[in-house]
Amino acid sequence: MAVTKKIPARLCLGCQQQHPKKELVRIVRSPEGEFSVDMTGKKAGRGAYICNNKECLEKAFKSHGLDRSFKSKIDKIGRASCRER
C-alpha cells in the first residue's frame, strides 16, 4: 500500500481560495515590526499568504485582510515593500 504525502495548503487573503503552500507568497511581519516578502517561507515572524499576482495583493489591502492577520496596521512603507516584489 503506497502512502501519499499530504501537500500543505494555505488560504490566500486576497481571493480567499486554498492553494498549495509552494504556489503562494508569504508576507512577514518581523518581531521588530518590519514587513517584508518571504519567497522561501522560512523567515522568522508572523506570516500571511497571498497568491503571486497583484490583484490578490490589492484585494487583501482593500479588505484589510493583512491588517487582521498581523493584528496591526500596515503603514505606507510596508505596503510599498510588498508591492515591489
N, C-alpha and C positions, 0 to 999 in steps of 0.2 A: 504494500500500500504506500503510495507516494504521498509525502507531506508537502502541501502547498504553503509557501511562505506568505504571510499576511503583509500587504502593502499598506503602509501608514497613509491615512487620508487626513486632510485638513480643510477647514471651511474658509473660503475666500470672503473677506469682509466687504468686498465691492459687490459681487454678483450673488453672494450667499449660496454658492454651489460647492459641493465637496469635490476635491481633486486630489490626486496623489501628491504627497508632500514634495517630491522632487520637481514637480511642474510649477510650484508656487515660489514666490519670492518672499523672504522673511524681512520684516521691518522690526528693528530692535531699539528699545529704549535701554540704554546702559544704566548701571547703578548711579552714575554721575548725572543722569538726566538728559544725555545727548541722544539724538535719533540718528540712525544710520541704516543702510540697506545691507543685509547679510545674505550673500549669494550661497555661502557654504552651509548655513544653518547651524553654525557652531559658536557664534559669538555669545558672550555672557550677557544676560539681561532678559527682560520681558519681551516676548516676540508676538507678532501678529502676521498673518499670511495674506498675501494678495496675489491675484493672477498676474502674469507677466505682460500686462498691457495697460495703457494709460486710462482707458475707460473705467476699469475696475478701481484704479487708484483714485480717480476723481469722484467716483460714486462713494468710496469709503470716506473721503474728506467731506463730501457734501452731507452724508448721513451721520457724520460724527462717529462712525464705527471705530476708527482708530483711537479717538479720544476715549471712548468707553473701554476699549480693550486695554489701553495703557493706564487707565484711571487717572489721566491728566491731560491737559490741553497740549496740542502740538502747536508750537509757535511758527511764525513765517519761515524762520531759518530751517526748522525741522522739515517743514513741508517742501521747501526748495531742495533740500538734500535728498528727499525721497523722489522728487520729480526728476532729478538729474540722472538717476540710474539708467 
